[in-house]
Amino acid sequence: MHIMEGFLPLEWAIFWTIVCIPFLILGIRAMKKLFAEHPEKKLSLALSGAFIVILSSLKIPSVTGSSSHPTGTGMSTMLCGPWITGVICTIVLLFQGMFMAHGGFTTLGANVFSMGIAGPFAAFMVFKTLKKMSVNPSANVFTTVFVANVVTYLVTSIQLALVAVTAGGSPFLETFITFFGIFTITQIPIAIAEGILMTIFFKYLADVRPELVKGIGYDTSVRQTRSMLDTEDDKKKSRNMLALFFVALVAMISFVYITTFFFDFAGSDDLGSDALENLIPGLELLNENIIQLGEFGISLLFVLQTTVGIAILVFIWYKFIRKDHARE
């Protein structure tokens, strides 16, 4: 998901940083406006942030033989909008660059643009278009999440191809195809997996917290207060949906860390860095990561990030339960 520290020439590092600044300023304004007009949306933002933290920490092996990370931005795009998603992603990327030696500060602008701006805005346009066409909301959720993932890595491929072209004179199409194979193709099955996971979760939210998915497209007119209008069958279906979601999430996390610690899968970011070095002979890094812990140490830090995200998710669920008890 991330272009690693030092792999952007200074001019490109500055360029992507400047491009991101207006989006982040408008994103912070959008966040302040959201909190002022809809304070109840803080729970949606916290939920979105938790999933970006969790999913972006998972290094999932793909059918191409390398591994990559989900983005988690599709959910935030639908619940909070693309502007706010950019701000959340910046915070997560700063955390990863500062404490986990993943991504970095010199490449922060490029990574924010691909993950926090390009992916979410493309996904938001698809989401709005499908909603106007009255497409099934679950299909819309899946497609939105899929697009947010794939466009993020497509833009990463373009960013690195531009670096290779301007620094080494390589043909753009040739270098783009190289990075497209490393990043975008690898991401497709991972995007499908995240799309299925989010579809299950949104269906659950539509049943038990329709106010959180208002505007997504699910029919919430039948039910306004869960404790008053839900039948036992409805509650059982909702519990089963929640159980299915958590089983899928736990299975994904378990699979990731079993393969991380017991098998050797090259990361797409490492493969991309190697390809850039091969395309530009004599490429000099601007700087190395501040933290130098090796692959095992960095994997432990990703476990920590996953744990932080799960802790946020558990806290939100605690809030859900307290609201349920208050209603009853």
N, C-alpha and C positions, 0 to 999 in steps of 0.2 A: 504493500500500500504506500510506503513512503520512499521517496528519494532520500538516500542516506547522506549523512553529514559530509559536506565538502565536495560533493559530486556536481555541483553547479558552479560554473564560472561566476565571478563576482557580478558581471553585468546581468546575468540571468537571475541571480539571487536577489539583486536589487529590483529588477523588473517585476518579478512575481510578488514581491513584498508590496511594491507601490500599487499594483493592480488590486491587491486584497484590501488595502486600507479603506477605500470608500465603502466596500461591502460590509466590513466590520463596524464602521461608524454607524451605518444605517441599521445594521443588525442590533447593535446596542440600543439604539433609539427604539427599534421595534420591540425589543425585550422590555424596556421601561414602559412603553405604551401598553403592552400586553398585561404587565403586572398592575398598572394603574386602572385599566378598564376591566380586566378579567382576572382578579387575584386568584380565583380558583384554578386558573391555568398553570399555577406554579407546580402543581402535582404532575401535570402533563410534561412540563419541561424537565422536572426531576426524573421522571420515568424515561424520557427520551435520552437524557444524559447518561442514565444508568446503562441503557442498552448500547450506547455508543462506546462507553468504557468497557463493557463486557465483551462485545462482539469484536471490537478492534484489537482486543488483546489475544484473540484466538488465531493461532497460526495453523491453518487447516491444510493438510495435504490435498492436492488436486490430481485429476486424471492425467495431467501433463507430466507428473513426476516431481514437480516442485510444490511449494506451499505458498499460501497467501492469506490475507486477513479479510473477513467481512468488514463492512463499514459501519453498519448500524444507523446510517443517516436517513434511510427511507422512512423509518418510523417518525423521527423528529420532523422531517419535511412535511408529513401529513398532519401531525399534531400541533406543531409550532410554526411551520412555514420555513422557507429556505433561508431567509435572512438570519433568523435566530439560530438555525442549524449551523451556520458558518461560525457564529460566536462559540457555540458549544464545542465544535470541532477544534477550534483554535486552542481552547483551554485543554482539551484532551491531548492534542499534539504537543503543546508546551510541556505538559506533564510527562509525556513519553520521551521527548527530546531532552528534558532536564534530568529525569531520574532513571530512564531506562535505556539510554543510548540507542534509541530507535527513532529514525527520522533525524532531526537535528535543528539547529538554529539557522544555519546558512540556507537550509532547504525548507524552512518553515513556510515561507510565502508560497512556494510551489506546491507543497503538500496541502496547505489550507485551501488553495485555489482548486486543486483536483478533488479533494475529499469533501471540503466544506462549502464550496461554491458551485463548481461545474456539475458535480454529481447531483446535489440537492436541487439546483435550479432546473436541470434537465428532467429530473424525476417529478418535480412539481408541475411542470408543463404537461407531462404525460398524465399525471394524476388528474389535473383539472380537465384535460381533454376527454379522458375516459369517463369522468364523472358527468360531463355535459352530454355524453353519448349514452348515459344511463347503463353503463357496463356494470355487471355484477360487482358489488363492493369488494368481495374477497379476491376476485380476479384483478381488480384495480389495485388493491394492496400488494398483491404478489408482483404485479408488473412494475409498480412504483419502486418497490424495494430492489427488484432486479435491475432496473434502469439506473438507480442511484449507485449501485455497485459497479456495473459495467462501464458507465460513463466516467466514473472516477479513474478507473485504470486505463481507459481509452485516452483520457487527457494526460495521464502520467506518461503513456507511450509517446504522445505528441510532444510533451515537454522534453523528454530525453532525446527524441529524434532531432528537435530543434537545437539542442546543445551540441549533438554530434555534427550536425550540418554546419553550424556557425563556427565550431572550433576546429573541425577536421576536414571540412569540405566534402563529406560523404553525401551521396544522393539522399534526399529526404525520404522518398518512397522506400528505398532499401532499408534505411535505418528504422523507419516507422514500422515496417513489417517485422523486423527483428524484435523490437520492443513490444509490438502488438502480440506476438507469439508468447513472449515471456510473461506479460502482465495480463492482457485482456482475455486471452484464451484460457489461461489458468483460472481466471476469476469466474467464468461462466457457471461451472457446477457449484461453486461456493455461493454465488448470487442466487442460484436456484434453491439451495438449502436454506439460506437466510429468508428468501421469499416465502417458503413453506412455513418456516418457524413464525414469522410475523403474521402470516395469514391466520394461523391458529390463535395467536395471541389477540389479534384484533377482533376475531369472532367472539372470543371470551369477553373482551372489554365491551363489545356491543350488547352482550347479554346482561352483564352485571354493573357496568359503568357507562351507560349510554352517553352521559354528559361529557366523558373524556373523548369520545369518538364522534362527537357532534360535527356534522359537515363532511364526514367521510363517505356517507351514502347508505349506511345501514338504517333500516327502518326502526326508529326508536319511538314512534308515536303510540305504540301499544302499551308501553311500560314507562311509567314515570318514577315510581318508587318501588324498588325491588322487593322489599319486605311485604308490601301490601298486595302486589299484583302477581308475583311469581308463584307458580304452582310447584309442588314437590318435584314433578317431572322436569320442570324448567331448571330448578336448582340442581338436580342430579346431572342434567346435561351440561350445565355450566361447570360443575365440579369435575366432570369427566374431561371437558375441554381444557380446564386448567391443569389437570393431572397430565394430559397428553402433552401440553406445552412444556411443563417442567421435566417430564421424562425425555422429551426431545432435546431440551437445553442441556440437561445433565449428560445425556449421551454424547452430545456434540463436544462439551467441555472435556469429558473423560477421554473421548477419542483423540482430541487435540493433544492433551498432555501425555497420554500413553505414547503416541507417535513422536512427540517432541523429545521425551526423555529416553526412549528405547529404540528409536529409529532415526536415520539420518536423511532428512528431506531438505534439500536446498531451498531457501526462501526466494521468492520472485524478486524481492528487492536486492538480494545479494547477486542473483543472476543478472539483473539489470545493471548493477554496478560493474560487474565483470565485463558485460557487453560494452558498456560505455568506455571502459579502459582499453578494450581491444580495438574499438572504433577510433579512439583518439590516442595514438601513441604518445607517450610522454605526459599524459594528463597528470597534473599535480593537484592534490586535494588542498582546499583552502585550509582545512583543519580536521583533526580527528575528533571522535566523540569524547566528551569530557570523561565519561565513565568507560572504563576498559575492564570488563568482567569476563569476557569470553562468552561463547554461546550458552554454556550451562548457566552462568550467572545471569545473563539477560533473560533466559527462559524462566528463572526463578522470579525475576522482576515482573514478567508477564503474568505469572501466577498471582503475584501480589496485586496487579492491576485488576485481574479477574475477580479477586476476593473483594477489592474495594467496590467494584460494580455490583457484585452480589449483595454486599452489605447495604448499599443504597437501595437496591431492589427489595430486600427484606424489610427495610424501614418503611418504604412506600406501602408494602403489603400490610404492615402493622397499622398504618394510617387507614387503609381500606377497612380492615377488621374493626377498628375503633368506630369508623363511620357507620358500619353495619350495626354494631351494638347500639349506637346512639339512635338510629332509626327505629330499631326494634323496641 
